[in-house]
Amino acid sequence: MTSNADGLAIGGAFAQDSNDNLLLVNADIDAADAARIAAELAQTNAETAETNAETAEFNAGGHATTAANSLATFIGQYVSQAVEPTSPDEGDLWFDEANNKMKVYDGSGFINASGAVNGIDNSVQHTATADQEIFTATYDVGHLQVFLNGIRLDAADYTATNGSTVELVAGATLNDVVFIHSFGVFALADHYNRAESDALYASIAATNSALPKSGGAMTGAITTNSTFDGRNVAADGVLATNALPKSGGAMTGAITTNSTFDGRDVAADGTKLDNVATPVITGTSVTATNASNHVVSAGGITITLPVNPSVGNYVIIKDGTGVAAATPFTVARNGSNIASAATDLTFDKNFAEVVMTYVNSTIGWSI
């Protein structure tokens, strides 16, 4: 025999069901014992039922308290009335019954919880009474313009913080026209937002279908109706294989230009890229210029050097016919020394060539 907490004997005559209720299972006892045991059994079952009921009541009370607290918290954060709530906390919601607008407290005042303007803009025009300061309008705070007689007011000239009225700092004059233009919040259609754009760029990068920013290799033909590095390939037909190398490489064939090479206008002055002047056949007397090259073809003429030369100026002179010994020509100094001497130069060497470079006022033209 075993005993439960209440001292009721539990043995071969009784058993417990799944709910801990005692059941009579053996009728082999006398009537008095059976009645006593049945009475005890009924009392035990009643006590168990009472305990279960108290537990259920306690749990129900806890749930009700939790629900009441949640409701109280929500009611404290949301009100629906015609006047602005007092002592709100940041984030509290207020349905403005006077204007049918949902508003939220941002820490300094109630603002519209969503766009107050229906569409992308809204406007209203008032004709002022004498000294009128307050004008009605529907707007989102920070998204409006106020005009007085056609002149847009600076934000410091009015107060617009409640979404329903605009107050001028200085009252308007009788019959002044106050025009209030407000702008709504809207979303563009048929466009990528930031998340969608990021996902698109990530997929392009993952498939290597974008041009590499640096390094990497491009394969296949490249076509364009625009330019590459300033070259209009479609218009001028210059292939990459025919372009001048930026560095290194070899160039073949003739090179022509209507512009400059390294700052030198080749088409105009005929100067070679190695800075050697183009030879000019000279058969009559002439005054040379800096960086000129004279191949003399007649005797008895005078090549006059440049006047007032600068350091580094040069002139090239050559006997082109090989008869200078028999028919010499003169190189006139034109006020400057030649090889430190204040005398002109007699050119009498067959096929000779001299490069005359101006050094300074003492040496003059060095040869």
Secondary structure, DSSP 8 states (H G I E B T S, - for coil): -EE-TT--EESTTEEE-TTS-EEE----S-HHHHHHHHHHHHHHHHHHHHHHHHHHHHHHHHHHHHHHHHHHHHHHHEEEESS--SS--TT-EEEETTTTEEEEE-SSSEEESS--SSSSEEEEEEE--TT--EEE----TT-EEEEETTEE--GGGEE--SSSEEEESS---TT-EEEEEEE-----SS---HHHHHHHHHHHHHTT-S--SSS----S----SS-BTTB-HHHH---GGGS--SSSS---S----SS-BTTB-HHHH---TTS---EEEE-S-EE--TTEEEEE-STT-EEE--SS--TT-EEEEEESSS-TTTS-EEEE-TTS-BTTBSS-EEE-STT-EEEEEEEETTTEEE-
